[in-house]
Amino acid sequence: MEPMDLFGLQSLLICALIFVPLEHILALRTQQKIFRKGIGTDVIYAVVNGAFLKICISLMAAAAMRASASLVPERVTTTVGGQATWLQVVEIVILADLGVYASHRAFHAIPALWRFHAIHHGIEELDWMVAFRAHPVDQIITKAVSLVPIFFLGFSSAAIAVYFVIATGHALLLHANVRMNFGPLKWLIATPQFHHWHHADQRDAYDKNFASHLAIIDALFGTFHVPDSKMPVKYGVDEPIPTDYIGQHGYPFVRGTQQRRDTADTIAKPATER
């Protein structure tokens, strides 16, 4: 793998050429600047953490495929990988998003995990670059839960490659500073409005909209929250998240300083009412 490919600089440039104009044409918040607060930190996340995540995913794939060779009958992996590529992609999207939903919900429900996930929620201005801001522990666990079954079951490399392109583009769109009307499709697929509400620092939106591709998963599990055509007024969390790259990586390990934004509410209610 060439250094340029490892750090994804070419891909990042292509994404910028797509999403910067898109955010200008379909801007949700017209006064938000391209070089908004924290953009430099997010560039570091995209380049450095992006390279680290690629290495981790490669190791996950190798381990899963080795285990699959011993545990899964060859006829199963041959059948799965022999399907039409488009059908495999659909199956991967569904299977991977179920994993994302489960892990994402856990990161919100378990205080020890929330400390890592709070880094992603700490941003107060959303745009496409926010998609890259995530603690490595958050990324590794989420990718392991969502992707290891894909590698284990023997989906073809072509289908997995297509999925990665779709997943990356969709993640950037969900965080983008855009206003787009998807009509009734908002109940089926995740939209920018759907994900912006996930980032909202408003009590009625806490712990909602966990899926990364299929909003219908949230609808089925009762965590769907898209109030008509409204958009959030405020993003972020009420806890003091560091603004620098190093500080954010160390933040989850500093005990006694972080408090989940809805701690007071959750303590006051029985677990069955949360």
Residue frames relative to the residue before (quaternion, step in Angstrom):
aa qw qx qy qz dx dy dz
M 1.0000 0.0000 0.0000 0.0000 0.00 0.00 0.00
E 0.3834 -0.7315 0.5184 0.2219 3.57 -0.73 1.04
P 0.6370 -0.5535 0.3692 0.3892 3.61 -1.11 0.65
M 0.6363 0.5358 -0.3341 0.4432 3.59 0.98 -0.84
D 0.6662 0.4849 -0.2981 0.4819 3.57 1.02 -0.82
L 0.6329 0.5523 -0.3320 0.4292 3.58 0.98 -0.86
F 0.7659 0.3611 -0.1902 0.4969 3.57 0.87 -0.95
G 0.3932 -0.7846 0.4275 0.2169 3.58 1.29 0.02
L 0.2481 0.8062 -0.5091 0.1713 3.61 1.10 0.58
Q 0.6426 0.5126 -0.3260 0.4669 3.58 1.00 -0.75
S 0.6606 0.5028 -0.3049 0.4667 3.57 0.94 -0.89
L 0.6365 0.5307 -0.3258 0.4550 3.58 1.01 -0.81
L 0.6441 0.5165 -0.3155 0.4678 3.57 1.01 -0.80
I 0.6421 0.5165 -0.3185 0.4685 3.59 0.96 -0.86
C 0.6474 0.5152 -0.3143 0.4654 3.59 0.96 -0.87
A 0.6396 0.5234 -0.3241 0.4604 3.59 1.00 -0.83
L 0.6637 0.5097 -0.3036 0.4556 3.59 0.98 -0.84
I 0.6686 0.4686 -0.2951 0.4964 3.58 1.20 -0.45
F 0.7976 0.3839 -0.1845 0.4270 3.56 0.65 -1.13
V 0.5859 0.5620 -0.3952 0.4298 3.62 1.04 -0.50
P 0.6840 0.4390 -0.3054 0.4961 3.66 0.84 -0.80
L 0.6254 0.5484 -0.3447 0.4350 3.60 1.00 -0.78
E 0.6721 0.4860 -0.2943 0.4748 3.57 0.97 -0.84
H 0.6238 0.5188 -0.3426 0.4736 3.58 1.17 -0.45
I 0.6975 0.4817 -0.2687 0.4575 3.57 0.93 -0.93
L 0.8036 0.2285 -0.0896 0.5421 3.58 0.94 -0.97
A 0.1423 0.8574 -0.4875 0.0831 3.57 1.14 0.59
L 0.3483 -0.7045 0.5842 0.2028 3.54 -1.01 0.92
R 0.7743 0.1180 -0.0444 0.6201 3.55 0.93 -0.98
T 0.2873 -0.8242 0.4690 0.1348 3.54 -0.08 1.36
Q 0.6703 0.5067 -0.3050 0.4483 3.60 1.13 -0.52
Q 0.5249 0.6435 -0.4185 0.3678 3.60 1.23 -0.23
K 0.3783 -0.7534 0.5018 0.1935 3.56 -0.85 1.00
I 0.5734 -0.5660 0.4596 0.3738 3.55 -1.22 0.53
F 0.7509 0.2942 -0.1726 0.5655 3.57 0.93 -0.92
R 0.0584 0.8275 -0.5501 0.0957 3.53 0.65 1.20
K 0.7207 -0.4403 0.3241 0.4262 3.52 -1.36 0.24
G 0.8118 0.2606 -0.2067 0.4800 3.56 -0.87 0.99
I 0.4340 0.7204 -0.4615 0.2823 3.62 1.21 -0.08
G 0.6243 0.5510 -0.3398 0.4372 3.60 1.04 -0.74
T 0.6360 0.5250 -0.3159 0.4691 3.56 1.02 -0.82
D 0.6738 0.5013 -0.2969 0.4545 3.57 0.97 -0.85
V 0.5910 0.5477 -0.3647 0.4667 3.59 1.15 -0.56
I 0.6320 0.5178 -0.3273 0.4747 3.59 1.01 -0.79
Y 0.6207 0.5330 -0.3350 0.4673 3.58 0.99 -0.83
A 0.6742 0.5180 -0.2994 0.4330 3.57 0.85 -1.01
V 0.7391 0.4224 -0.2297 0.4717 3.58 0.89 -0.93
V 0.7615 0.3886 -0.2133 0.4728 3.59 0.62 -1.14
N 0.7238 0.4153 -0.2537 0.4891 3.59 0.71 -1.03
G 0.5890 0.5775 -0.3638 0.4328 3.56 1.15 -0.62
A 0.6588 0.4973 -0.3022 0.4769 3.58 0.99 -0.85
F 0.6444 0.5234 -0.3129 0.4613 3.57 0.98 -0.88
L 0.6652 0.5078 -0.3062 0.4537 3.58 0.96 -0.88
K 0.6119 0.5488 -0.3506 0.4489 3.60 1.03 -0.72
I 0.6483 0.5088 -0.3111 0.4734 3.57 0.98 -0.86
C 0.6613 0.5134 -0.3059 0.4534 3.58 0.93 -0.90
I 0.6578 0.5059 -0.3101 0.4638 3.58 0.95 -0.87
S 0.6233 0.5342 -0.3349 0.4626 3.59 1.05 -0.75
L 0.6624 0.4928 -0.2978 0.4792 3.58 1.00 -0.82
M 0.6178 0.5341 -0.3361 0.4691 3.58 1.06 -0.76
A 0.6615 0.5186 -0.3043 0.4482 3.55 0.91 -0.97
A 0.6616 0.5103 -0.3072 0.4555 3.58 0.90 -0.93
A 0.6767 0.4906 -0.2923 0.4648 3.58 0.91 -0.92
A 0.6685 0.5054 -0.3022 0.4543 3.59 0.93 -0.90
M 0.6811 0.4847 -0.2939 0.4635 3.59 0.93 -0.86
R 0.6187 0.5235 -0.3450 0.4735 3.57 1.10 -0.65
A 0.6585 0.4923 -0.3021 0.4824 3.59 0.97 -0.85
S 0.6295 0.5529 -0.3258 0.4380 3.56 1.03 -0.81
A 0.6297 0.5554 -0.3323 0.4296 3.56 0.99 -0.84
S 0.7216 0.4262 -0.2384 0.4906 3.59 1.13 -0.65
L 0.7893 0.3771 -0.1587 0.4579 3.57 1.03 -0.79
V 0.7394 0.3784 -0.2180 0.5123 3.59 1.08 -0.60
P 0.4928 -0.6595 0.4717 0.3156 3.63 -0.81 0.93
E 0.5683 -0.6322 0.4061 0.3353 3.57 -0.93 0.88
R 0.6213 0.5595 -0.3548 0.4185 3.59 1.02 -0.71
V 0.6171 0.5467 -0.3423 0.4507 3.58 1.15 -0.62
T 0.7047 0.4464 -0.2731 0.4791 3.60 0.77 -1.00
T 0.6235 0.5348 -0.3402 0.4577 3.59 1.08 -0.69
T 0.6583 0.5057 -0.3014 0.4691 3.56 0.98 -0.86
V 0.6624 0.5063 -0.3034 0.4614 3.58 0.90 -0.96
G 0.7404 0.4231 -0.2294 0.4691 3.58 0.79 -1.00
G 0.6536 0.5325 -0.3100 0.4395 3.57 1.25 -0.33
Q 0.4832 0.6651 -0.4386 0.3630 3.59 1.25 -0.06
A 0.6587 -0.4657 0.3946 0.4398 3.55 -1.28 0.24
T 0.5862 -0.6194 0.3894 0.3480 3.56 -0.95 0.86
W 0.6556 0.5260 -0.3253 0.4333 3.59 0.91 -0.89
L 0.6511 0.5095 -0.3128 0.4676 3.59 1.05 -0.79
Q 0.6242 0.5293 -0.3328 0.4685 3.57 1.03 -0.76
V 0.6399 0.5309 -0.3259 0.4500 3.59 0.97 -0.85
V 0.6365 0.5183 -0.3223 0.4716 3.58 0.97 -0.85
E 0.6741 0.4947 -0.2939 0.4631 3.58 0.90 -0.93
I 0.6404 0.5234 -0.3216 0.4611 3.58 1.02 -0.80
V 0.6290 0.5405 -0.3325 0.4491 3.58 0.95 -0.88
I 0.6839 0.4835 -0.2850 0.4661 3.58 0.88 -0.97
L 0.7001 0.4763 -0.2757 0.4549 3.57 0.78 -1.04
A 0.6784 0.4897 -0.2934 0.4625 3.59 0.89 -0.92
D 0.6844 0.4919 -0.3059 0.4429 3.58 0.94 -0.81
L 0.5724 0.5503 -0.3811 0.4736 3.58 1.15 -0.46
G 0.6468 0.5065 -0.3048 0.4818 3.56 1.08 -0.76
V 0.6375 0.5186 -0.3215 0.4704 3.57 0.99 -0.84
Y 0.6400 0.5356 -0.3255 0.4444 3.57 0.92 -0.92
A 0.6836 0.4986 -0.2873 0.4490 3.57 0.84 -1.02
S 0.7060 0.4508 -0.2726 0.4734 3.59 0.82 -0.96
H 0.6398 0.5361 -0.3205 0.4478 3.57 0.99 -0.85
R 0.6566 0.4992 -0.3060 0.4754 3.57 0.96 -0.86
A 0.6338 0.5277 -0.3277 0.4609 3.58 1.04 -0.74
F 0.6429 0.5274 -0.3222 0.4525 3.58 1.01 -0.78
H 0.6729 0.4595 -0.2962 0.4984 3.58 1.17 -0.47
A 0.7209 0.4818 -0.2462 0.4331 3.58 1.04 -0.74
I 0.7359 0.3838 -0.2076 0.5177 3.59 1.09 -0.70
P 0.4669 -0.7253 0.4258 0.2733 3.61 -0.45 1.16
A 0.6518 0.5245 -0.3252 0.4407 3.60 0.93 -0.82
L 0.6798 0.4577 -0.2788 0.5007 3.58 1.09 -0.70
W 0.5989 0.5853 -0.3616 0.4098 3.57 1.04 -0.75
R 0.5906 0.5873 -0.3758 0.4063 3.62 1.03 -0.69
F 0.6665 0.4660 -0.2993 0.4991 3.58 1.11 -0.65
H 0.7032 0.4824 -0.2683 0.4482 3.57 0.88 -0.94
A 0.5453 0.6339 -0.3887 0.3870 3.59 1.18 -0.51
I 0.5466 0.6133 -0.3974 0.4090 3.59 1.17 -0.52
H 0.6749 0.4885 -0.2888 0.4716 3.57 0.95 -0.88
H 0.7107 0.4520 -0.2535 0.4757 3.57 1.05 -0.75
G 0.5323 0.6796 -0.3906 0.3197 3.59 1.21 -0.24
I 0.5661 0.6130 -0.3828 0.3965 3.59 1.21 -0.39
E 0.2785 -0.7950 0.5246 0.1235 3.57 -0.96 0.90
E 0.7255 0.2769 -0.2132 0.5928 3.59 1.32 -0.06
L 0.2274 -0.8110 0.5267 0.1149 3.58 -0.52 1.13
D 0.1902 0.7190 -0.6623 0.0905 3.51 -1.17 0.79
W 0.7674 -0.4058 0.2322 0.4387 3.58 -1.29 0.13
M 0.6348 0.5581 -0.3361 0.4154 3.61 1.07 -0.66
V 0.5418 0.6345 -0.3995 0.3799 3.61 1.18 -0.46
A 0.5462 0.6390 -0.3897 0.3761 3.59 1.15 -0.55
F 0.6800 0.5001 -0.2878 0.4524 3.59 1.13 -0.60
R 0.6203 0.5729 -0.3482 0.4071 3.60 1.18 -0.47
A 0.3645 0.6936 -0.5463 0.2959 3.56 -0.26 1.29
H 0.5113 -0.6410 0.4762 0.3176 3.56 -0.99 0.83
P 0.5926 -0.6041 0.3937 0.3590 3.64 -0.98 0.79
V 0.6279 0.5289 -0.3442 0.4557 3.62 1.00 -0.74
D 0.6205 0.5344 -0.3168 0.4786 3.57 1.04 -0.84
Q 0.6946 0.4899 -0.2761 0.4487 3.57 0.80 -1.03
I 0.6856 0.5037 -0.2976 0.4332 3.58 0.80 -1.00
I 0.6701 0.4882 -0.3066 0.4676 3.59 0.89 -0.90
T 0.6695 0.5038 -0.3037 0.4535 3.58 0.88 -0.92
K 0.6741 0.4862 -0.2943 0.4718 3.58 0.92 -0.89
A 0.6326 0.5330 -0.3395 0.4477 3.58 0.99 -0.75
V 0.6850 0.4871 -0.2870 0.4595 3.57 0.86 -0.97
S 0.7540 0.4176 -0.2200 0.4568 3.59 0.91 -0.88
L 0.7865 0.3773 -0.1836 0.4531 3.61 1.00 -0.74
V 0.5648 0.6185 -0.4000 0.3721 3.60 1.03 -0.62
P 0.6478 0.4981 -0.3483 0.4593 3.67 0.88 -0.72
I 0.6089 0.5590 -0.3484 0.4419 3.59 1.10 -0.67
F 0.6864 0.4581 -0.2744 0.4936 3.56 0.90 -0.95
F 0.6465 0.5590 -0.3074 0.4183 3.57 1.01 -0.87
L 0.7299 0.4577 -0.2415 0.4466 3.59 0.95 -0.86
G 0.5485 -0.6840 0.3617 0.3168 3.58 1.24 -0.05
F 0.2492 0.7580 -0.5589 0.2260 3.59 1.05 0.61
S 0.5632 -0.6406 0.4092 0.3241 3.57 -1.04 0.77
S 0.6060 -0.5714 0.4135 0.3678 3.56 -1.20 0.57
A 0.6133 0.5560 -0.3470 0.4409 3.59 1.09 -0.69
A 0.6719 0.4886 -0.2910 0.4745 3.58 0.93 -0.91
I 0.6476 0.5108 -0.3184 0.4672 3.58 0.98 -0.81
A 0.6375 0.5273 -0.3249 0.4582 3.59 1.01 -0.80
V 0.6409 0.5073 -0.3192 0.4796 3.60 0.97 -0.82
Y 0.6366 0.5327 -0.3246 0.4534 3.57 0.97 -0.86
F 0.6554 0.5184 -0.3236 0.4437 3.60 0.89 -0.86
V 0.6305 0.5191 -0.3328 0.4713 3.59 1.02 -0.75
I 0.6648 0.4981 -0.2944 0.4725 3.57 0.92 -0.96
A 0.6768 0.5116 -0.2948 0.4397 3.58 0.86 -0.99
T 0.6638 0.5006 -0.3059 0.4638 3.58 0.95 -0.86
G 0.6802 0.4885 -0.2922 0.4619 3.58 0.83 -0.96
H 0.6587 0.5124 -0.3057 0.4583 3.56 0.98 -0.86
A 0.6366 0.5314 -0.3267 0.4535 3.60 0.98 -0.82
L 0.6577 0.5000 -0.3085 0.4714 3.58 0.96 -0.84
L 0.6532 0.5172 -0.3111 0.4573 3.58 0.98 -0.85
L 0.6446 0.5478 -0.3281 0.4205 3.60 0.94 -0.86
H 0.7336 0.4042 -0.2287 0.4961 3.57 1.05 -0.73
A 0.4956 0.7065 -0.4093 0.2962 3.58 1.22 -0.36
N 0.4867 -0.6430 0.5182 0.2848 3.53 -1.25 0.62
V 0.4003 0.7069 -0.4756 0.3375 3.56 0.53 1.24
R 0.2376 -0.7144 0.6345 0.1747 3.51 -1.30 0.46
M 0.1007 0.7959 -0.5825 0.1308 3.56 -0.53 1.22
N 0.2787 -0.7691 0.5565 0.1454 3.57 -0.95 0.90
F 0.1256 -0.8168 0.5623 0.0293 3.56 -0.52 1.21
G 0.4028 -0.7374 0.4633 0.2816 3.59 1.27 0.03
P 0.8280 -0.1932 0.1470 0.5055 3.59 -1.04 -0.74
L 0.5190 0.6435 -0.4144 0.3805 3.60 1.23 -0.26
K 0.5082 0.6590 -0.4220 0.3597 3.58 1.23 -0.33
W 0.6313 0.5250 -0.3295 0.4661 3.59 1.22 -0.40
L 0.7004 0.4625 -0.2547 0.4804 3.57 1.22 -0.43
I 0.8214 0.1426 -0.0464 0.5504 3.58 0.74 -1.05
A 0.5454 -0.5993 0.4712 0.3485 3.54 -1.20 0.54
T 0.1258 -0.7929 0.5956 0.0270 3.57 -0.91 0.99
P 0.6699 -0.4616 0.3581 0.4581 3.62 -1.21 0.17
Q 0.6305 0.5274 -0.3411 0.4560 3.61 0.95 -0.80
F 0.6245 0.5563 -0.3099 0.4522 3.58 0.98 -0.96
H 0.7559 0.3946 -0.2233 0.4723 3.59 0.77 -1.01
H 0.5769 0.5650 -0.3891 0.4434 3.59 1.09 -0.53
W 0.6393 0.5088 -0.3298 0.4729 3.58 1.05 -0.71
H 0.5836 0.5624 -0.3756 0.4495 3.60 1.12 -0.53
H 0.7202 0.4304 -0.2342 0.4911 3.59 1.09 -0.73
A 0.4714 0.7128 -0.4279 0.2943 3.58 1.24 -0.19
D 0.2794 -0.7269 0.6000 0.1833 3.55 -1.02 0.82
Q 0.4299 0.6338 -0.4944 0.4112 3.51 0.63 1.30
R 0.5740 -0.6696 0.3426 0.3237 3.56 -0.69 1.13
D 0.6790 0.5036 -0.3113 0.4341 3.62 0.91 -0.81
A 0.6979 0.4661 -0.2676 0.4733 3.59 1.22 -0.35
Y 0.4560 0.6932 -0.4601 0.3161 3.61 1.20 -0.13
D 0.8603 0.0970 -0.0962 0.4912 3.54 -1.14 0.84
K 0.5151 0.5926 -0.4425 0.4333 3.55 0.89 1.03
N 0.8423 0.2468 -0.1451 0.4567 3.56 -1.38 0.29
F 0.1249 0.8433 -0.5067 0.1283 3.58 0.61 1.17
A 0.5882 0.6097 -0.3768 0.3746 3.62 1.07 -0.60
S 0.3582 -0.7356 0.5328 0.2161 3.57 -1.16 0.54
H 0.7894 0.2443 -0.1388 0.5459 3.61 1.19 -0.40
L 0.8217 0.2381 -0.0699 0.5130 3.55 0.82 -1.04
A 0.2945 -0.7862 0.5224 0.1494 3.56 -0.23 1.29
I 0.5557 0.6265 -0.3873 0.3857 3.57 1.17 -0.52
I 0.5649 0.5815 -0.3906 0.4361 3.60 1.16 -0.48
D 0.6638 0.4802 -0.2977 0.4901 3.58 0.97 -0.83
A 0.6201 0.5388 -0.3460 0.4534 3.57 1.04 -0.75
L 0.6732 0.5042 -0.2928 0.4549 3.58 0.97 -0.85
F 0.7605 0.3655 -0.1965 0.4995 3.60 1.03 -0.76
G 0.5650 -0.6677 0.3563 0.3286 3.58 1.24 0.31
T 0.5956 0.5709 -0.3713 0.4259 3.59 1.16 0.47
F 0.4130 0.7092 -0.4670 0.3293 3.59 1.24 0.39
H 0.0925 0.7977 -0.5891 0.0896 3.58 -0.87 0.96
V 0.2699 0.7111 -0.6038 0.2384 3.57 -0.29 1.32
P 0.1502 -0.8411 0.5153 0.0661 3.60 0.03 1.27
D 0.8084 -0.2528 0.1176 0.5184 3.57 -0.17 1.34
S 0.7521 -0.3465 0.2719 0.4903 3.58 -0.80 -1.02
K 0.4038 0.7434 -0.4522 0.2826 3.57 1.29 0.16
M 0.2001 -0.7409 0.6269 0.1344 3.53 -1.29 0.51
P 0.6254 -0.5643 0.3745 0.3875 3.61 -1.11 0.54
V 0.4310 -0.6797 0.5336 0.2598 3.53 -1.22 0.57
K 0.8159 0.1130 0.0067 0.5670 3.56 1.04 -0.84
Y 0.1796 -0.7700 0.6052 0.0929 3.56 -1.09 0.82
G 0.6181 0.5829 -0.4015 0.3420 3.55 -1.32 0.16
V 0.4129 -0.6614 0.5558 0.2882 3.54 -1.33 -0.36
D 0.5299 -0.6572 0.4446 0.2995 3.54 -1.23 0.40
E 0.5792 0.5704 -0.3862 0.4359 3.57 1.25 -0.01
P 0.5493 -0.6642 0.4066 0.3030 3.62 -1.09 0.65
I 0.0607 -0.8112 0.5816 -0.0053 3.59 0.07 1.27
P 0.4853 -0.6605 0.4778 0.3161 3.64 -0.83 0.89
T 0.4209 -0.7244 0.4909 0.2389 3.59 -1.08 0.65
D 0.6780 0.4899 -0.2968 0.4606 3.60 1.19 -0.39
Y 0.6767 -0.5379 0.3484 0.3624 3.55 -1.25 0.63
I 0.6944 0.4630 -0.2780 0.4755 3.61 0.82 -0.99
G 0.6567 0.5270 -0.3114 0.4405 3.55 0.92 -0.90
Q 0.6513 0.5156 -0.3171 0.4576 3.58 1.00 -0.77
H 0.6582 0.5023 -0.3214 0.4595 3.59 1.01 -0.71
G 0.7133 0.4395 -0.2595 0.4803 3.58 1.08 -0.63
Y 0.4767 0.7307 -0.4005 0.2801 3.56 1.23 -0.51
P 0.6890 0.4928 -0.3195 0.4248 3.68 0.76 -0.88
F 0.6969 0.4825 -0.2722 0.4554 3.58 1.18 -0.51
V 0.5879 0.5418 -0.3741 0.4700 3.60 1.30 -0.04
R 0.1914 -0.8304 0.5166 0.0837 3.55 -0.11 1.26
G 0.7798 0.3727 -0.2640 0.4281 3.50 -1.23 0.58
T 0.6840 0.4804 -0.2938 0.4636 3.61 1.24 -0.12
Q 0.7329 0.4073 -0.2381 0.4902 3.57 1.16 -0.48
Q 0.0361 -0.7825 0.6216 -0.0037 3.51 -1.09 0.74
R 0.4774 -0.6880 0.4626 0.2912 3.54 -0.71 1.03
R 0.6131 -0.6234 0.3490 0.3372 3.55 -0.99 0.88
D 0.7805 0.2863 -0.1795 0.5260 3.61 1.09 -0.56
T 0.1981 0.8230 -0.5124 0.1444 3.59 1.15 0.58
A 0.6572 0.5296 -0.3215 0.4292 3.56 0.86 -0.95
D 0.6647 0.5033 -0.3030 0.4616 3.56 1.01 -0.83
T 0.6952 0.4853 -0.2860 0.4466 3.57 0.88 -0.94
I 0.6328 0.5169 -0.3439 0.4629 3.60 1.04 -0.67
A 0.6781 0.5190 -0.2879 0.4336 3.56 1.00 -0.82
K 0.7410 0.3818 -0.2164 0.5083 3.58 1.19 -0.49
P 0.5355 -0.5822 0.4912 0.3647 3.60 -1.16 0.50
A 0.6561 -0.5396 0.3492 0.3955 3.57 -1.14 0.60
T 0.6477 0.5466 -0.3237 0.4207 3.61 1.03 -0.74
E 0.7080 0.4448 -0.2636 0.4810 3.58 1.22 -0.37
R 0.5295 0.6496 -0.4125 0.3571 3.60 1.21 -0.10
